[in-house]
Amino acid sequence: PAALRRLTDMLGDEAPQVLPSLVQAYSADAAALCEAAREGLVRHRAEAVHRAMHGLKSNSETFGALALAGLCRDLERRAWDGELAGAEAALAEIEAECARVQQALHELVGNAEALRE
């Protein structure tokens, strides 16, 4: 909620119109980045996994999803080191956390008054 409040403050009067589209864009990007990471794992391309996790980590930090960002950071480092053994389980955990984050963001944005408090 604190990160969304900061975004809301930055957006000012435009927040009620813009924030839902930002959350929607985050959700779409998150799904695409998870898919890119999964494809990277299937093709044994650590660079693709690294790039996808770096993007998802950064986007998640912006929205205050720090637990998700931490999971992404861990897989990002492993991919950077070329250590993809067990990465499928890590990605499954990331995808599950990502679903929770997206649900929470949609609920918070739906309750825009709570962000102003």
Secondary structure, DSSP 8 states (H G I E B T S, - for coil): -HHHHHHHHHHGGGHHHHHHHHHHHHHHHHHHHHHHHHHHHHTT-HHHHHHHHHHHHHHHHHTT-HHHHHHHHHHHHHHHTT--TTHHHHHHHHHHHHHHHHHHHHHHHHTHHHHH-
